[in-house]
Amino acid sequence: MYSLSPAGATIFPSTATIALDRRDHVREAHPSAPKLARRGAARHGRRSSNDLAVADDCVPSGGHAAFAEPLVFAIHPTRPALGLTFEQAFGLVSGRITSWSGIDGRTRPLRLVLGPAAAARVAGIWLLVGRVPSTVSLTSTERGAADAVSADPSAMALIASDVLSPAVRAASLAGVDPVRDPARYPLRLTSPAPQGVIISAIAFGDIMTSRTVDKKILASGDFLSPFRSVAATLRSADLAFGNFEGTISHDAHPQPGGTRFVSRPGVLQGFRYAGIDFLSLANNHAGDYGAGTLVETVNYLRGAGIGVAGAGADLAGATDPAAAQETPGAVRIDMAPWFPFSDRSVAVVVDEVKRARKVADVVIVYPHWGKEYTARPNADQIRVAHALIDAGADMLIATHPHWVQGAEIYHGHLIAYSLGNFVFDQTWSTETQEGAALSLTFWGTRLVSASFVPVRIEDAHRPRFVDDREGADILERIWGASGAPYRAAA
């Protein structure tokens, strides 16, 4: 517990709950529920026996329609986003394409690994060409094919979608993303069940709207200014969340320098415009202006329809979930923001994770930790991250160092040690003017995709998402400080 004053305002590990109903309703859920409820059944990939579009081989002998499961070309998670044409897909399985030069122009041998489902599907092509191509390797399980790609950046796999995970990256085919739009994906298999409601999320790094950021906003007369370049992407996600460094007060007088942060209430316009659903206050700046301003900050954010956790007027308020979910059949995502970092707080958060695990479908731990301006997580961060995953967390996404740090997949669970800055005015170094967002896709409660999106901060306050090639230097710093499978690309 972090006590801010005798009044008892606290920053504490706590839980924020997001509930998504598979019937596309959100009941007693996050204050931004209308954003989620607007998504139609097609947006979430839901199908009924009446509207399921199936490939010819998705109709069993009995004549009844079955669910369709994408058969996915997958690459190493550090590879740039890949889109294949039908011609390239045929070239890969027939052996006509043997090098990455036929895919992305790189002159490097390409190995195609097929799981049993893909091998059965393309066996007819091999009969036509008279051989199994020498560039093709076969595995006895779908998981074996996925594991082969996660260990080898030069490999590609063709696998059933039930083994998709953050350890691989799915390629689109004919312009259709098999993860976000499986209903329209053209290469499919029969499946006994649908993939579940599709939930998209995006996590970003530290937001600070005081100091020079405040000066830029006032000069432009535009509280939306910091988010003009990123709002469309954030709004398109079912859940957009990050860390808010500082406070909000009706009596705000932001200073041009210093390390105590207070923002004008007008910044809430920008947060709403950007479609931000949740902000953590479990950090070292929530108490910059005392207990009263901390409580005022919580009230302002919740009044704007933004979920808050990690701080409150007292222990009960700090540990209250941002929303309650009581709808049977919903996907419940619990977030446990956390600051400060001590052995005592580790024990508390481990207990918090165990309790959340009993009621939540997905548990995300969101710590504010580590040493500022460093590229690698320290031994304590790694030790504690592993302990929290072992306690039942599904993933861990962190902030505070103001630089991006490495990532790893530990026992099948994603850990991102620092996403760096998002809206910040630290212009003295390249690293502090860059960051990363994390784009996540769940099928039901299963995380099937996680990709790092590079961020560049322009004009000391305005983040911009860039593609993998423009942001290659940012991604290389992440991979270079990472564990498996990401370090394979370093």
C-alpha positions in Angstrom: 0.0 0.0 0.0 1.2 3.5 -0.8 -0.2 6.0 1.7 -0.4 9.5 0.4 -1.7 11.4 3.5 -3.3 10.9 6.9 -6.6 11.0 5.0 -5.7 7.6 3.7 -5.8 8.0 0.0 -4.0 5.0 -1.4 -2.4 3.6 -4.5 -2.8 -0.2 -4.3 -2.9 -3.3 -6.5 -6.5 -3.4 -7.6 -8.8 -4.9 -10.3 -10.6 -3.3 -13.2 -13.1 -5.5 -14.9 -14.2 -5.4 -18.5 -17.2 -7.6 -19.4 -18.1 -8.4 -23.0 -21.3 -10.3 -23.5 -21.3 -12.9 -26.3 -24.7 -11.7 -27.3 -23.2 -8.3 -28.1 -24.6 -6.6 -25.0 -22.7 -5.3 -22.1 -24.4 -5.2 -18.7 -23.1 -3.5 -15.6 -19.8 -3.3 -17.5 -17.1 -0.8 -18.3 -18.4 2.8 -18.6 -17.5 2.8 -22.3 -19.8 -0.1 -22.9 -21.6 1.6 -25.8 -18.3 1.4 -27.7 -18.4 -2.3 -27.3 -22.1 -2.8 -27.8 -22.0 -1.1 -31.2 -20.0 -4.0 -32.5 -22.3 -6.2 -34.5 -22.3 -10.0 -34.6 -20.3 -9.9 -37.9 -17.6 -7.7 -36.2 -17.1 -10.3 -33.5 -17.1 -13.2 -35.9 -20.2 -14.7 -34.5 -22.1 -17.0 -36.7 -25.3 -19.1 -36.6 -26.2 -22.1 -38.7 -28.2 -19.7 -40.9 -25.5 -17.2 -41.8 -22.3 -19.2 -41.6 -20.3 -18.9 -44.8 -18.5 -22.2 -45.3 -16.1 -23.6 -47.8 -17.2 -26.6 -49.9 -15.4 -29.0 -47.6 -17.1 -27.6 -44.5 -20.3 -29.5 -45.1 -20.1 -33.0 -43.5 -21.6 -36.0 -45.2 -24.8 -35.5 -43.3 -25.4 -32.3 -45.1 -25.4 -30.1 -42.1 -23.2 -27.0 -42.0 -20.2 -27.1 -39.7 -18.1 -24.3 -38.3 -15.2 -23.2 -40.3 -11.7 -22.8 -38.8 -9.0 -20.9 -40.7 -5.9 -22.7 -42.0 -3.3 -20.1 -41.4 0.1 -19.2 -42.8 2.1 -18.3 -39.7 5.5 -16.6 -39.4 7.9 -15.7 -36.5 6.4 -13.1 -34.2 9.3 -10.6 -35.0 8.7 -10.7 -38.7 6.9 -7.7 -40.4 3.2 -8.0 -41.1 2.8 -10.3 -44.1 0.1 -10.5 -46.7 0.1 -13.4 -49.2 -1.7 -13.6 -52.6 -3.3 -16.9 -53.7 -0.4 -17.2 -56.2 2.2 -17.0 -53.5 0.3 -19.4 -51.3 0.2 -22.0 -54.1 3.9 -21.3 -54.8 4.7 -22.1 -51.2 2.9 -25.4 -51.0 3.9 -26.6 -54.5 7.6 -25.8 -54.0 7.8 -23.1 -56.6 8.7 -20.6 -54.0 11.8 -21.7 -52.1 13.2 -18.3 -50.9 11.9 -15.3 -49.0 12.8 -13.4 -52.2 9.5 -14.6 -53.6 7.6 -13.2 -50.6 9.3 -10.1 -49.4 12.4 -9.6 -51.6 14.9 -11.0 -49.1 17.4 -13.5 -50.5 17.1 -16.1 -47.7 16.0 -19.7 -47.9 12.5 -20.4 -46.8 11.4 -23.5 -45.0 7.6 -24.3 -45.0 6.4 -26.4 -42.0 3.1 -28.1 -42.3 0.9 -29.6 -39.5 -1.2 -32.7 -40.3 -4.3 -30.6 -41.1 -2.5 -28.6 -43.8 -0.7 -31.7 -45.1 -4.0 -33.4 -45.7 -5.4 -30.3 -47.4 -2.6 -29.9 -49.9 -1.8 -33.5 -50.6 -3.6 -33.2 -53.9 -1.2 -30.5 -55.0 1.7 -32.7 -54.3 0.2 -35.5 -56.4 -0.1 -33.0 -59.2 3.5 -31.9 -59.0 4.6 -35.5 -58.4 6.5 -34.9 -55.2 6.6 -33.4 -51.7 8.8 -30.2 -52.2 12.2 -30.4 -50.6 11.5 -27.1 -48.8 8.5 -28.6 -47.0 8.8 -30.2 -43.5 6.0 -32.2 -42.0 5.2 -32.5 -38.3 3.0 -35.0 -36.5 1.1 -32.2 -34.6 -0.2 -28.8 -35.3 1.6 -27.5 -32.2 4.9 -28.9 -33.5 4.5 -26.9 -36.7 3.8 -23.7 -34.7 6.7 -24.4 -32.3 9.1 -24.8 -35.3 8.2 -21.3 -36.6 8.5 -19.6 -33.2 12.0 -21.0 -32.9 13.1 -20.1 -36.5 12.6 -16.6 -38.1 13.4 -18.1 -41.5 10.5 -20.6 -41.4 6.8 -20.3 -42.2 4.1 -22.7 -41.1 0.7 -23.7 -42.4 -1.3 -24.6 -39.3 -4.9 -24.9 -37.9 -5.9 -21.8 -36.1 -6.5 -23.6 -32.8 -2.7 -23.4 -32.2 -2.4 -19.7 -32.9 -0.8 -17.8 -30.1 1.5 -14.7 -29.5 4.4 -17.0 -30.3 3.6 -16.8 -34.0 2.2 -14.1 -36.3 -0.6 -14.9 -38.7 -0.3 -13.8 -42.3 -3.3 -12.4 -44.2 -4.4 -14.2 -47.4 -5.9 -12.4 -50.4 -6.2 -9.3 -48.1 -8.2 -11.1 -45.3 -6.8 -11.3 -41.8 -7.6 -14.8 -40.4 -7.4 -13.5 -36.8 -9.6 -10.4 -37.0 -11.9 -11.6 -39.8 -12.0 -15.4 -39.8 -15.5 -15.6 -41.3 -14.3 -14.2 -44.7 -10.9 -15.9 -44.7 -10.7 -18.1 -47.8 -8.7 -21.1 -46.6 -10.6 -23.0 -44.0 -11.2 -26.4 -42.3 -14.2 -27.9 -40.6 -14.3 -27.3 -36.8 -16.6 -28.7 -34.1 -17.2 -25.2 -32.6 -16.8 -21.5 -33.5 -13.7 -19.6 -32.4 -15.7 -17.5 -29.9 -16.4 -13.8 -29.6 -13.5 -11.8 -31.1 -12.2 -9.2 -28.8 -9.6 -6.7 -29.9 -7.5 -4.7 -27.4 -4.6 -2.2 -27.6 -2.3 -1.4 -24.8 -0.1 1.7 -24.8 2.6 3.3 -22.6 2.7 6.3 -20.4 0.5 9.3 -20.9 1.5 12.6 -19.3 -0.6 15.7 -20.2 1.1 18.3 -18.0 4.3 20.4 -18.4 5.3 20.9 -22.1 2.3 18.8 -23.3 0.0 21.3 -21.6 1.8 24.2 -23.3 1.4 22.6 -26.7 -2.3 22.0 -26.1 -2.9 25.6 -25.0 -0.9 27.0 -28.0 -3.0 25.0 -30.4 -6.3 25.6 -28.5 -7.0 21.9 -29.0 -7.3 19.4 -26.2 -7.6 16.6 -28.8 -4.2 17.5 -30.3 -2.1 14.7 -28.6 -4.4 12.0 -30.0 -5.2 13.3 -33.5 -2.9 10.8 -35.2 -3.8 7.7 -33.1 -7.5 8.1 -32.2 -8.9 6.1 -35.1 -6.8 3.1 -34.1 -7.5 3.3 -30.4 -11.3 3.8 -31.1 -11.4 0.8 -33.3 -10.3 -1.5 -30.5 -12.9 -3.0 -28.1 -10.5 -2.2 -25.3 -7.9 0.6 -25.2 -5.8 0.9 -22.0 -2.7 2.4 -20.6 -1.1 4.3 -17.7 -1.8 7.9 -16.8 1.1 9.7 -15.2 -0.2 12.5 -13.0 -3.4 14.1 -11.8 -6.3 16.2 -13.0 -7.6 19.1 -11.0 -10.0 22.0 -11.4 -7.3 24.2 -9.8 -4.5 22.9 -12.1 -1.6 25.2 -12.8 0.8 23.0 -14.8 4.4 24.0 -14.7 6.8 24.0 -17.7 9.4 22.0 -15.8 9.7 19.8 -12.8 8.4 16.3 -12.1 5.1 16.9 -10.4 2.3 16.5 -12.9 -1.2 18.0 -12.8 -3.5 18.5 -15.9 -6.5 20.6 -16.7 -9.9 18.8 -16.9 -10.0 19.6 -20.6 -7.6 16.7 -21.2 -10.6 14.5 -20.7 -11.9 15.6 -24.0 -8.8 14.1 -25.6 -9.1 10.9 -23.7 -12.8 10.5 -24.8 -12.0 11.4 -28.4 -9.3 8.7 -28.4 -11.7 6.1 -27.2 -9.6 5.3 -24.1 -11.4 2.7 -21.9 -9.2 2.3 -19.0 -6.3 4.1 -17.3 -4.1 2.8 -14.5 -3.2 5.3 -11.7 -0.9 2.9 -9.9 2.3 4.9 -10.4 4.7 7.3 -8.8 2.9 10.5 -9.9 -0.7 9.8 -8.7 0.2 11.4 -5.4 2.0 14.4 -6.8 -0.6 16.9 -5.4 -1.9 15.0 -2.3 -4.8 12.9 -1.4 -7.5 15.4 -2.4 -6.2 15.8 -5.9 -5.8 12.0 -6.3 -9.5 11.5 -5.4 -10.4 14.3 -7.7 -8.5 12.6 -10.5 -10.3 9.3 -10.0 -13.7 11.1 -10.0 -12.9 13.1 -13.2 -11.8 10.0 -15.1 -14.8 7.9 -14.0 -17.1 10.8 -14.7 -15.7 10.8 -18.2 -16.6 7.1 -18.6 -13.0 5.9 -18.3 -12.3 2.9 -16.0 -9.8 3.5 -13.3 -7.9 1.2 -10.9 -4.9 1.3 -8.8 -5.8 4.3 -6.7 -8.6 5.6 -4.5 -9.8 7.5 -1.5 -9.0 4.6 0.8 -8.1 0.9 0.6 -11.6 -0.2 -0.4 -11.7 2.4 -3.2 -8.3 1.6 -4.5 -9.2 -2.1 -4.7 -12.7 -1.7 -6.2 -13.0 -3.0 -9.7 -13.6 -0.4 -12.4 -16.7 -2.4 -13.4 -18.8 -5.4 -12.3 -19.8 -8.2 -14.6 -22.8 -10.3 -13.7 -23.9 -11.5 -17.2 -23.6 -15.3 -17.6 -21.6 -16.3 -20.6 -19.6 -13.1 -20.8 -15.8 -12.8 -21.2 -14.5 -11.0 -18.2 -11.1 -9.3 -18.3 -9.6 -8.2 -15.0 -6.7 -5.8 -14.7 -4.4 -5.5 -11.7 -2.4 -2.3 -11.8 0.4 -2.2 -9.4 2.8 0.2 -7.7 5.2 0.4 -5.8 7.6 -2.6 -6.3 8.6 -4.2 -3.0 8.6 -7.7 -1.6 5.5 -6.9 0.5 3.6 -5.6 -2.5 4.7 -8.6 -4.6 3.0 -10.9 -2.0 -0.1 -8.7 -2.1 -0.3 -8.8 -5.9 0.2 -12.5 -6.0 -2.8 -12.9 -3.7 -4.8 -10.4 -5.8 -4.0 -12.4 -8.9 -5.1 -15.7 -7.3 -8.4 -14.1 -6.2 -9.0 -12.6 -9.6 -8.2 -15.9 -11.3 -11.2 -17.4 -9.4 -13.7 -15.0 -11.0 -12.1 -13.7 -14.2 -11.7 -15.3 -17.6 -8.6 -13.2 -18.4 -6.3 -11.6 -15.8 -3.8 -8.9 -17.0 -1.3 -7.6 -14.5 -0.3 -4.0 -15.3 2.8 -2.9 -13.1 4.6 0.4 -13.1 8.2 -0.7 -12.4 11.8 -1.0 -13.3 14.7 1.5 -13.7 14.1 4.6 -15.8 16.0 5.0 -19.1 17.2 1.4 -19.3 16.7 -0.9 -22.2 16.5 -4.3 -20.4 14.4 -5.5 -17.6 16.3 -6.2 -14.4 16.5 -9.5 -12.6 13.8 -8.5 -10.1 11.4 -7.6 -12.8 11.9 -11.0 -14.5 11.6 -12.9 -11.3 8.4 -11.2 -10.2 6.8 -11.4 -13.7 7.4 -15.1 -13.7 5.9 -15.4 -10.1 2.7 -13.5 -11.2 2.3 -15.7 -14.2 2.8 -18.8 -12.0 0.1 -17.3 -9.7 -2.5 -17.3 -12.5 -2.0 -14.1 -14.5 -2.7 -14.6 -18.2 -0.2 -11.8 -19.2 1.8 -8.9 -17.9 2.1 -5.5 -19.6 4.3 -2.9 -17.9 5.4 0.8 -18.0 7.6 3.3 -16.2 11.2 3.1 -17.7 10.2 5.6 -20.5 12.1 3.4 -22.9 10.8 0.2 -24.5 12.2 -2.9 -23.0 12.2 -6.6 -24.0 9.4 -9.1 -24.0 9.1 -12.9 -23.6 6.6 -15.7 -23.6 6.9 -17.5 -20.3 5.0 -20.9 -20.0 2.8 -19.8 -22.9 2.0 -16.3 -21.4 3.1 -13.0 -22.8 5.2 -10.6 -20.7 6.0 -7.1 -22.1 8.4 -5.4 -19.7 7.9 -1.8 -20.8 6.0 -0.1 -23.6 7.8 3.1 -23.1 6.2 6.5 -23.6 3.0 7.3 -25.5 2.1 11.0 -24.8 5.2 12.6 -23.2 7.5 15.6 -23.6 10.9 14.0 -22.9 12.7 15.3 -26.0 16.3 14.9 -24.9 16.8 11.4 -26.3 15.6 9.2 -29.2 14.5 6.5 -26.8 12.2 8.7 -24.8 10.5 10.0 -28.0 9.6 6.4 -29.0 7.5 3.6 -27.6 5.3 0.7 -28.6 1.7 -0.3 -28.4 0.6 -3.9 -28.1 -2.2 -5.0 -30.4 -4.1 -8.0 -28.9 -6.8 -10.3 -30.3 -8.7 -12.7 -28.2 -11.0 -15.5 -29.4 -13.2 -15.9 -26.4 -10.8 -16.1 -23.5 -7.8 -17.2 -25.6 -5.1 -14.8 -26.7 -4.4 -15.7 -30.4 -2.4 -12.7 -31.5 -0.1 -10.1 -30.0 1.9 -7.7 -32.1 4.1 -4.7 -31.1 3.2 -1.5 -33.0 6.0 1.0 -33.0 5.2 4.6 -31.8 7.1 7.8 -32.6 6.3 11.0 -30.6 6.3 14.2 -32.6 6.3 17.8 -31.5 6.9 16.8 -27.8 3.3 15.5 -27.3 1.8 13.8 -30.3 2.3 10.0 -30.8 2.0 8.4 -34.2 1.8 4.7 -35.0 4.3 3.6 -37.7 4.6 0.4 -39.6 7.2 -2.4 -38.9 9.6 -1.1 -41.5 9.6 2.6 -40.4 9.7 1.5 -36.8 12.4 -1.2 -37.3 14.8 0.5 -34.9 12.3 0.5 -32.1 11.4 -3.2 -32.7 15.1 -4.1 -32.9 15.6 -2.6 -29.4 12.7 -4.7 -28.1 14.0 -7.9 -29.7 17.5 -7.3 -28.5 16.4 -7.1 -24.9 13.9 -10.0 -25.1 13.7 -13.6 -24.1 12.3 -16.4 -26.2 10.8 -16.5 -28.8 11.6 -12.8 -29.7 15.3 -13.0 -29.1 15.7 -15.4 -32.0 15.6 -12.4 -34.3 18.2 -10.4 -32.3 
